[in-house]
C-alpha cells in the first residue's frame, strides 16, 4: 500500500503538470499506480480510504430483518427471504450473511425428498 504522503506528492505533481514518467523516477511508484491514484483522487476528492472491494449493498436494518425472519421461520428458503424482504442481493450473499450469524436453513430446494411409501 502506498503511503498517504507519497500519494499527496503524486497528486500535487500531476496537478502541476509533471509527467507520470518523472513522478515514477522520484517516487518509485509504477505509472499505472500513479494514474490510478490520480483518477481515484479526482473521483473521491480524498487520498485516504483507498480500500478495495465492494461496499455492502444492504442496510443494517435489512440485515436485522433477514435474521429475524430466519429466527421466526427456520424452514424458509433463501429465495423466499429475498422475495419477502425485497433484497437487492444474490442468494450467495444471503447465504454468506446467514453463515456469519451461525444460522443454517433447514429447507432447501436441493434437499432430496424422502421416498413415499
C-alpha positions as CSV (number, residue, x, y, z in Angstrom):
1,X,0.0,0.0,0.0
2,X,1.3,3.4,-0.9
3,X,1.6,5.8,2.0
4,X,-0.6,8.9,2.0
5,X,2.4,11.2,1.9
6,X,3.6,9.7,-1.3
7,X,0.0,9.8,-2.8
8,X,-0.1,13.5,-1.9
9,X,3.2,14.1,-3.7
10,X,1.9,12.2,-6.8
11,X,-1.4,14.1,-7.0
12,X,0.3,17.5,-6.4
13,X,2.9,16.7,-9.1
14,X,0.3,15.7,-11.7
15,X,-1.7,18.8,-11.0
16,X,1.4,20.9,-11.6
17,X,1.8,19.1,-15.0
18,X,4.7,16.8,-14.2
19,X,4.7,13.7,-16.3
20,X,4.0,10.2,-14.8
21,X,7.4,9.1,-16.0
22,X,9.2,11.8,-13.9
23,X,7.0,11.0,-10.9
24,X,7.9,7.4,-11.3
25,X,11.6,8.2,-11.2
26,X,11.2,10.2,-8.0
27,X,8.7,8.1,-6.1
28,X,9.4,4.6,-7.4
29,X,5.7,4.0,-8.0
30,X,4.5,2.4,-11.2
31,X,2.8,4.5,-13.9
32,X,-0.4,2.5,-13.7
33,X,-0.5,3.1,-9.9
34,X,0.2,6.8,-10.4
35,X,-2.7,7.1,-12.9
36,X,-5.0,5.1,-10.6
37,X,-4.2,7.3,-7.6
38,X,-4.9,10.5,-9.6
39,X,-8.1,9.0,-11.0
40,X,-9.3,8.0,-7.6
41,X,-8.4,11.4,-6.1
42,X,-10.4,13.2,-8.8
43,X,-13.3,10.8,-8.3
44,X,-13.4,10.8,-4.5
45,X,-11.7,14.1,-3.6
46,X,-9.6,12.5,-1.0
47,X,-6.4,10.5,-0.7
48,X,-7.5,8.4,2.2
49,X,-9.8,5.5,2.3
50,X,-8.4,3.6,-0.6
51,X,-9.9,0.3,0.4
52,X,-10.6,-2.1,-2.5
53,X,-13.7,-4.2,-2.6
54,X,-17.4,-3.6,-2.9
55,X,-19.5,-1.9,-0.3
56,X,-22.3,-3.7,1.3
57,X,-25.5,-3.5,-0.7
58,X,-28.0,-3.9,2.1
59,X,-28.5,-1.8,5.2
60,X,-28.2,-2.8,8.8
61,X,-31.9,-2.7,9.1
62,X,-32.4,-5.1,6.2
63,X,-29.8,-7.4,7.7
64,X,-31.6,-7.4,11.1
65,X,-34.9,-8.1,9.3
66,X,-33.4,-11.0,7.5
67,X,-32.0,-12.5,10.7
68,X,-35.3,-12.0,12.5
69,X,-37.2,-13.6,9.6
70,X,-35.0,-16.7,9.7
71,X,-35.3,-17.0,13.5
72,X,-39.1,-16.8,13.2
73,X,-39.3,-19.2,10.3
74,X,-36.3,-21.5,10.3
75,X,-37.7,-23.5,7.3
76,X,-37.7,-20.6,5.0
77,X,-35.6,-20.7,1.7
78,X,-33.1,-18.2,0.5
79,X,-35.4,-17.3,-2.4
80,X,-38.3,-16.6,0.0
81,X,-36.0,-14.4,2.1
82,X,-35.0,-12.3,-0.9
83,X,-38.6,-12.1,-2.2
84,X,-40.2,-11.2,1.2
85,X,-37.7,-8.6,2.1
86,X,-37.2,-7.4,-1.4
87,X,-33.4,-7.6,-1.0
88,X,-31.1,-6.3,-3.8
89,X,-28.5,-9.1,-3.3
90,X,-27.8,-12.5,-4.7
91,X,-28.5,-15.8,-3.0
92,X,-24.8,-16.4,-2.3
93,X,-24.6,-13.1,-0.3
94,X,-27.7,-14.1,1.7
95,X,-26.2,-17.4,2.4
96,X,-22.9,-15.8,3.5
97,X,-24.6,-13.4,5.9
98,X,-26.5,-16.3,7.5
99,X,-23.3,-18.3,7.9
100,X,-21.6,-15.3,9.5
101,X,-24.5,-15.3,12.0
102,X,-24.1,-19.1,12.6
103,X,-27.6,-19.6,11.1
104,X,-28.4,-22.5,8.8
105,X,-31.6,-23.0,6.8
106,X,-33.4,-26.3,7.3
107,X,-35.2,-26.3,3.9
108,X,-33.5,-26.1,0.6
109,X,-34.6,-26.7,-3.0
110,X,-31.6,-29.0,-3.3
111,X,-32.7,-31.3,-0.5
112,X,-33.8,-34.7,-1.6
113,X,-37.3,-35.7,-0.8
114,X,-37.9,-38.9,1.1
115,X,-39.3,-41.7,-0.9
116,X,-43.1,-42.1,-0.5
117,X,-44.2,-45.5,0.8
